Amino acid sequence: MDKDAKMLQEMGDAVVDLAVKYRSSGLRDRMTLKPALEELLEDYTEYQLRLLKEGVITTNEDLKEMAGIKKEIDRAAKLEAFLAVIARTIAFIATKI
């Protein structure tokens, strides 16, 4: 598996984890989280499309950063932490698109 494939897998897992946390949140929290999660999904889709056009663009450093983000997602229990990790994920993906 090349680095881009590994990144797609890691990002995909992170997006699914965030969506599951979103769905298990209360209605008020979901209203707050939805715009950020939608932005994340749009950026993730754009990143996937970029990978179709480019060669291998993911570095070992990118994979390490994504692993750190995934750990933050796993730890995010409160709304503020959840919003912060969504924002960090968006910012990371934005550097790739």
C-alpha positions as CSV (number, residue, x, y, z in Angstrom):
1,M,0.0,0.0,0.0
2,D,1.5,3.4,-1.0
3,K,1.4,6.4,1.3
4,D,-1.6,8.0,-0.4
5,A,-3.6,4.8,0.0
6,K,-2.6,4.7,3.7
7,M,-3.6,8.3,4.1
8,L,-7.0,7.7,2.5
9,Q,-7.5,4.9,4.9
10,E,-6.5,6.9,7.9
11,M,-8.5,9.9,6.9
12,G,-11.5,7.8,6.1
13,D,-11.4,6.1,9.5
14,A,-11.1,9.6,11.1
15,V,-14.1,10.9,9.2
16,V,-16.2,7.9,10.1
17,D,-15.2,8.2,13.8
18,L,-16.2,11.9,13.7
19,A,-19.5,11.1,12.1
20,V,-20.2,8.4,14.7
21,K,-19.4,10.8,17.5
22,Y,-21.6,13.4,15.8
23,R,-24.6,11.0,15.6
24,S,-24.2,10.1,19.2
25,S,-24.3,13.7,20.3
26,G,-27.3,15.5,21.6
27,L,-29.4,17.6,19.3
28,R,-28.0,20.9,20.5
29,D,-24.4,19.7,20.0
30,R,-25.3,18.4,16.6
31,M,-26.6,21.8,15.6
32,T,-23.2,23.3,16.6
33,L,-21.1,20.6,15.0
34,K,-22.9,20.1,11.7
35,P,-21.4,23.1,9.8
36,A,-17.8,22.1,10.8
37,L,-18.5,18.4,9.9
38,E,-19.9,19.4,6.5
39,E,-16.8,21.5,5.8
40,L,-14.6,18.6,6.8
41,L,-16.5,16.2,4.4
42,E,-16.2,18.7,1.5
43,D,-12.5,19.1,2.1
44,Y,-12.0,15.3,2.4
45,T,-13.9,14.8,-0.9
46,E,-11.7,17.4,-2.6
47,Y,-8.6,15.7,-1.3
48,Q,-9.7,12.4,-2.7
49,L,-10.3,14.0,-6.1
50,R,-6.8,15.5,-6.0
51,L,-5.3,12.1,-5.4
52,L,-6.9,10.9,-8.6
53,K,-5.0,13.6,-10.5
54,E,-1.6,13.5,-8.8
55,G,1.1,11.0,-8.1
56,V,1.9,10.0,-4.5
57,I,1.6,13.3,-2.5
58,T,1.6,12.0,1.1
59,T,4.7,12.1,3.2
60,N,5.7,10.1,6.3
61,E,5.3,13.3,8.2
62,D,1.7,13.6,6.9
63,L,0.9,10.1,8.1
64,K,2.4,10.9,11.6
65,E,0.2,14.1,11.8
66,M,-2.9,12.2,10.8
67,A,-2.2,9.5,13.4
68,G,-2.0,12.3,16.0
69,I,-5.3,13.8,14.8
70,K,-6.9,10.3,15.1
71,K,-5.7,10.0,18.7
72,E,-7.3,13.4,19.4
73,I,-10.5,12.3,17.8
74,D,-10.5,9.2,20.0
75,R,-10.1,11.3,23.1
76,A,-12.6,14.1,22.3
77,A,-15.5,13.7,24.6
78,K,-16.8,17.2,25.1
79,L,-18.2,19.6,22.5
80,E,-15.3,22.0,22.6
81,A,-12.7,19.2,22.2
82,F,-14.8,17.7,19.3
83,L,-15.0,21.1,17.6
84,A,-11.3,21.6,18.0
85,V,-10.4,18.2,16.5
86,I,-12.7,18.8,13.6
87,A,-11.0,22.2,13.0
88,R,-7.6,20.6,13.2
89,T,-8.6,17.9,10.7
90,I,-10.0,20.5,8.3
91,A,-6.8,22.5,8.6
92,F,-4.7,19.5,7.9
93,I,-6.7,18.5,4.9
94,A,-6.7,22.0,3.6
95,T,-2.9,21.9,3.4
96,K,-3.2,18.9,1.0
97,I,-5.8,20.4,-1.4
